[in-house]
Amino acid sequence: MKSSTSNEVILAFVVSFFLAGCAQNQDIRMGDDYTAGTTAKSSSDYVACVQSELPGSSKTYTVKEDNGLKLFVDSTDPTTATGLIEVSAAGSQHQFSAYQRDAWYDKGRLLDAALMCSNT
């Protein structure tokens, strides 16, 4: 009996340790909710279009880089941001990648905005 109880305690500890490790937020770019494509718009025009499609309560932050622009939603930390758009120049076109954490929550609003803004 004592061996069985010890095994249960060890199993409970291993499961708890595993679940605690899985609960950590990953970089938003590692998730399954994303889309990508190209747009003829400039990086700043594209980001402005996406921002205009988001609810007014969304906190957004833009970060300029050498070859592009990033739009973060709710945080500039990729492990806590709820959304991220990355746009980079590629000749006359601009490539974009859009990531949304928990896209099911608002039916992928950021991803839809990213696609819609690439076409207009």
N, C-alpha and C positions, 0 to 999 in steps of 0.2 A: 504494500500500500504506500509506503513512504516513497518508493521509487516513482510511482505513478504521480504522486503529488509534486515531486521535484520536477518531473518531466512537464507537468502542466504549468508550473511556475516558469520554467525556462521557455516553453513555447509562448506563453503570454508575454514574456519579456521580449523575445525575438519579434513577435508580431507588432508590439508597441514600438519597438525601435524602427522597424521597417515602415510603419505608418507615419511615424514622426519624420522620417527622411523624405517620404513622398509628399508631405504637406508643405514643404518649402516651395516658394514661388520660383519658377524658372524664368529665364529670359523670355519675354513675350514672343520673340522670334522662333522659339523652340516649339510653340504650340501648333495645333492643327487648324486653327482658324485664321486663314490668310488668303490673300489673292495678290496677283502681280500682273503687270502689263506695261504698256507704253502710252505716252500722251504727247501731243504736239505743243501743249501749253508749257510755259516756263515753270520752273519749280515753284516760284512764289505764287503765280496765278493758280497753279494746281492746288497747292496747299490752302490758299484762300478759298477756293471753291469747296474743298472738303470741309474746312472749318464752317463755312456758311450752311452746310447741311447737318451739322451737329446741333443738338439741343443747346439752348442758351446757358444751361446750367453746367455744361461741360467745361472743365478747366483745360486749356490747351497751351502748349509751350512749343515754340519753334526754335530749332537749333541749326545754325548755318555751319556747313562744313566746306572743305575745299572744293569738292565736286558735287555738292548737293545740299539738300535741306531735309530736316527731320521734323515731323509734327508728332509730339507726344500728347496723349490724353491722360489727364489726372496726375501724372508724375513724369519726371525726366529720367527716372530709374527704370530700365527695361524689366526689372523683376517685380515692379509694383504698378507700372503703367497699365491702364486698361485698353489702350490702343496706341499704335505707332504706325506712321506713314514715313517711308524713306523714299526720297526722289533724287535721282542722279542724272546728270547730263550724259547723253549718248548720241553725239552728233546733233541733228536737228530734232531728234526725238528725246524724250526724257523717260527713263525707266522708273517705275514705282513698285514698291512692295508695301502692302498694307497688312497689318496684324491686329487682331482684336482678341483680347482675353474674354472668355465667356460670351462669345457672340450669340449664343442661344438666348441670352438674357434680353436683348433688344432686337432680336432677329437679324443680327449682323448689320446694323445701321452704318457703322464706320466702313465696313467692307463694301456695302452697297454704294455709299458716297464716293469711295475711291474709284469704283468702276464707272459710276455715272459721270464723275468729273473728268475721267480720262477721255470720254467720248464727246463732250460738249465743247 
